[in-house]
Amino acid sequence: MRVMVTGAGGQLARALIARAQPQARITALSSRDLDVSDAVAVSAAVRREKPEIIFNAAAYTTVDRAQTEADRAFAVNRDGPAALAAASREVGARLVHVSTDFVFDGLLGRPYRPEDEARPLGVYGASKLAGEEAVAAALPEALIVRTAWVYSPHGHNFVRTMLRIMATRGEARVVADQIGAPTSAANLADALWRLDAGGAQGVYHYTDAGVASWYDFAQAIAEEARGLNMLGAVHVQPITTADYPTPAPRPSFSVLDCTKTWDLLGAPAPHWRTALREVLAILHATAQSDRAARHEGPR
Ligand SMILES: NC(=O)c1ccc[n+]([C@@H]2O[C@H](COP(=O)([O-])OP(=O)(O)OC[C@H]3O[C@@H](n4cnc5c(N)ncnc54)[C@H](OP(=O)(O)O)[C@@H]3O)[C@@H](O)[C@H]2O)c1
């Protein structure tokens, strides 16, 4: 099975590659190998590789910067998926595209179902919604999976940022009035592979199970990391969104209803805290082996 993965340096792409079945022959294209906003390059790459499946894990993901870089955000998050959908159609490839809880405004008061009306608050969310629409228009049979609060042992994410802040300052002030669902990139990648294998088409939601505020998530990171002796005592202080203004507004309640996904996969996702423990164990093991290698020194 020939598989193309875009955005190959990112959290999700790395997890998709790591969780692939052995029979998958993966062409992993980083932003340097393929700029998805370049439609000519996208078409050429897809015609050359003739993949059966394309996972689009490329995205402009800096939510706050998108407020002042709308052109770039839309080029990557709308025009990129549009070009990938058109190229998928040309070669008969299946397209798995990933989107975000930030397409919602957070005002609904219950978990969002795939068919609920999307109303993004910021440029990033608007550009991702435009990407979904472009994919659905060009390739209605494409699979579009919205997810949220993604983290992994690599790249830029809340877990790594919190560990750094907690280790250097011994405390963290974290927003307690935004509610979502932390999601391990590995679990998301597994779900994408399985949704594709199960023939899913259209819009689905995937997050790990359970809900949390950023404060709950930070508190769990502190507790679990302490249990692994990665941190000493840390004070995590809850604050409000008003205490921590950001350029991009964020939804206050963007929990995604994943029932449709869990029904297709035959089981609910693992709870986010279980997944967090797994990621922290990897980070801990990596830090220990780095320390051992430094201790050994050059041979
Ligand atoms: N992270 C989250 O919390 C979160 C939440 C909800 C949804 N999502 C969605 O989940 C998907 C995966 O996110 P992630 O967390 O894996 O993001 P990530 O770690 O930021 O990875 C995104 C990747 O896309 C690449 N990229 C950026 N511009 C590109 C371009 N023009 N052409 C090709 N590649 C480009 C980046 O490369 P460079 O680093 O070289 O620029 C990076 O490797 C995205 O669709 C994102 O919108 C993420």
The ligand as an SDF file (V2000), in Angstrom:
LIG
                    3D

 48 52  0  0  0  0  0  0  0  0999 V2000
   -1.5170   20.7080   17.6510 N   0  0  0  0  0  0  0  0  0  0  0  0
   -2.7640   20.8200   18.0730 C   0  0  0  0  0  0  0  0  0  0  0  0
   -3.0240   21.0780   19.2500 O   0  0  0  0  0  0  0  0  0  0  0  0
   -3.9110   20.6160   17.1110 C   0  0  0  0  0  0  0  0  0  0  0  0
   -5.2260   20.7900   17.5760 C   0  0  0  0  0  0  0  0  0  0  0  0
   -6.2830   20.5890   16.6860 C   0  0  0  0  0  0  0  0  0  0  0  0
   -6.0320   20.2280   15.3850 C   0  0  0  0  0  0  0  0  0  0  0  0
   -4.7490   20.0940   14.9590 N   0  0  0  0  0  0  0  0  0  0  0  0
   -4.5270   19.7410   13.5620 C   0  0  0  0  0  0  0  0  0  0  0  0
   -3.8470   18.5030   13.5490 O   0  0  0  0  0  0  0  0  0  0  0  0
   -3.0010   18.4610   12.3960 C   0  0  0  0  0  0  0  0  0  0  0  0
   -1.5940   18.0630   12.8180 C   0  0  0  0  0  0  0  0  0  0  0  0
   -1.0950   19.0300   13.7220 O   0  0  0  0  0  0  0  0  0  0  0  0
    0.3020   18.8620   14.4660 P   0  0  0  0  0  0  0  0  0  0  0  0
    0.0430   19.0660   15.8990 O   0  0  0  0  0  0  0  0  0  0  0  0
    0.9880   17.6380   14.0030 O   0  0  0  0  0  0  0  0  0  0  0  0
    1.0330   20.1520   13.9120 O   0  0  0  0  0  0  0  0  0  0  0  0
    2.5920   20.4940   13.8520 P   0  0  0  0  0  0  0  0  0  0  0  0
    3.3410   19.6400   14.8100 O   0  0  0  0  0  0  0  0  0  0  0  0
    2.6710   21.9710   13.9320 O   0  0  0  0  0  0  0  0  0  0  0  0
    2.9920   20.0110   12.3990 O   0  0  0  0  0  0  0  0  0  0  0  0
    2.5750   20.6860   11.2460 C   0  0  0  0  0  0  0  0  0  0  0  0
    3.5630   20.3750   10.1680 C   0  0  0  0  0  0  0  0  0  0  0  0
    3.1280   21.0190    8.9740 O   0  0  0  0  0  0  0  0  0  0  0  0
    4.2680   21.5280    8.3260 C   0  0  0  0  0  0  0  0  0  0  0  0
    3.9310   22.6080    7.4200 N   0  0  0  0  0  0  0  0  0  0  0  0
    3.6550   23.9150    7.7010 C   0  0  0  0  0  0  0  0  0  0  0  0
    3.4510   24.5860    6.5640 N   0  0  0  0  0  0  0  0  0  0  0  0
    3.5820   23.6870    5.5460 C   0  0  0  0  0  0  0  0  0  0  0  0
    3.4950   23.7830    4.1390 C   0  0  0  0  0  0  0  0  0  0  0  0
    3.2110   24.9370    3.5350 N   0  0  0  0  0  0  0  0  0  0  0  0
    3.7030   22.6560    3.4140 N   0  0  0  0  0  0  0  0  0  0  0  0
    4.0100   21.4830    4.0100 C   0  0  0  0  0  0  0  0  0  0  0  0
    4.1160   21.3410    5.3280 N   0  0  0  0  0  0  0  0  0  0  0  0
    3.8890   22.4350    6.0940 C   0  0  0  0  0  0  0  0  0  0  0  0
    5.1810   21.9970    9.4390 C   0  0  0  0  0  0  0  0  0  0  0  0
    6.4940   22.0760    8.9490 O   0  0  0  0  0  0  0  0  0  0  0  0
    7.5020   23.2380    9.4640 P   0  0  0  0  0  0  0  0  0  0  0  0
    7.6570   22.9770   10.9220 O   0  0  0  0  0  0  0  0  0  0  0  0
    8.7150   22.9830    8.6460 O   0  0  0  0  0  0  0  0  0  0  0  0
    6.8040   24.5280    9.1610 O   0  0  0  0  0  0  0  0  0  0  0  0
    4.9790   20.8940   10.4610 C   0  0  0  0  0  0  0  0  0  0  0  0
    5.9220   19.8580   10.2570 O   0  0  0  0  0  0  0  0  0  0  0  0
   -3.1090   19.8310   11.7310 C   0  0  0  0  0  0  0  0  0  0  0  0
   -4.0490   19.7560   10.6950 O   0  0  0  0  0  0  0  0  0  0  0  0
   -3.6420   20.7210   12.8270 C   0  0  0  0  0  0  0  0  0  0  0  0
   -4.3700   21.8160   12.3010 O   0  0  0  0  0  0  0  0  0  0  0  0
   -3.6900   20.2610   15.7940 C   0  0  0  0  0  0  0  0  0  0  0  0
  1  2  1  0
  2  3  2  0
  2  4  1  0
  4  5  1  0
  4 48  2  0
  5  6  2  0
  6  7  1  0
  7  8  2  0
  8  9  1  0
  8 48  1  0
  9 10  1  0
  9 46  1  0
 10 11  1  0
 11 12  1  0
 11 44  1  0
 12 13  1  0
 13 14  1  0
 14 15  2  0
 14 16  1  0
 14 17  1  0
 17 18  1  0
 18 19  2  0
 18 20  1  0
 18 21  1  0
 21 22  1  0
 22 23  1  0
 23 24  1  0
 23 42  1  0
 24 25  1  0
 25 26  1  0
 25 36  1  0
 26 27  1  0
 26 35  1  0
 27 28  2  0
 28 29  1  0
 29 30  1  0
 29 35  2  0
 30 31  1  0
 30 32  2  0
 32 33  1  0
 33 34  2  0
 34 35  1  0
 36 37  1  0
 36 42  1  0
 37 38  1  0
 38 39  2  0
 38 40  1  0
 38 41  1  0
 42 43  1  0
 44 45  1  0
 44 46  1  0
 46 47  1  0
M  CHG  2   8   1  16  -1
M  END
$$$$
